[in-house]
């Protein structure tokens, strides 16, 4: 059945309606119990450090070898919130025994935790972190400008797809996982929808896009299934990372499915690279078909696979190096302490990353033939 050209505008209208619905109406079932789960916290505001002086009124702590504990009195001007404009004293401590020490200087903008009494007066203020948001905003603007300047209309479409992906993660995936929804079904569904939205917006509704959507969805699903099988065989619990262990302390009626979360992380981590491969294969086969309309299916399949083989090595490296980069400090600890490879690869933290990287790479490899076969099948159907 050939794809009609006049279906394009209708599809774009439907996608726009769905996107607006996602933005305006958060799913109510995901929001249930949100207030109960989140304990009350101090008010977080932005402030500017006006003055830093060493607090000599505090009794000196005994030194620990070459390490000292120093107390400072800091005057901070509040720049946001109900107490904007007020100048509030805060105590800041530098402990040289701590690996991470918050270094502050006069003029720095910081995040402050304000604790207030029943009358709304501030009785305690703690400097929590450097306010880095504006620099991250500058970097984001630079990224978006680069997309627009060098990508033109395609760059604008890319920004839209990034917004859709971000909304899907923030408004559906994370609330759904906290609400106790099945992480496997939820992640597969979101990845399929994000893939479809992204590829249709970037390349329109055509054979090339449909082949890329099917190939990408099949590839990430294969990666997830392989990860589930080998996670089960190697008895991975999904609790190898400290962040996952901290989720155990979140009050939640249903509890987290940590093996499912491991699956979800693998699929999401592989989706971008797999989507890139799927579209590259479908696009190259489409161009070959345009240049040589009478090309046979076998020859076209061979051409698609040849392109895929060239992509395969670099994209697999991309996935594996990304995971290695994320685990680099941990790997350095192992090697610095002369822990044998045969020992540390059996630790769950490392085993989980290996399963994650190799499963994603296998899904990426399988995307190539899946996309090529789908494109050829759609080409035949169009002829008929």
PyMOL commands that set and color helices and strands:
alter all, ss='L'
color gray80, all
select helices_A, chain A and resi 7-24+28-31+34-37+133-178+183-203+207-233+242-249+258-291+297-326+328-336+341-344+348-383
alter helices_A, ss='H'
color red, helices_A
select strands_A, chain A and resi 43-54+69-78+87-95+109-116+122-130
alter strands_A, ss='S'
color yellow, strands_A
deselect
rebuild
show_as cartoon
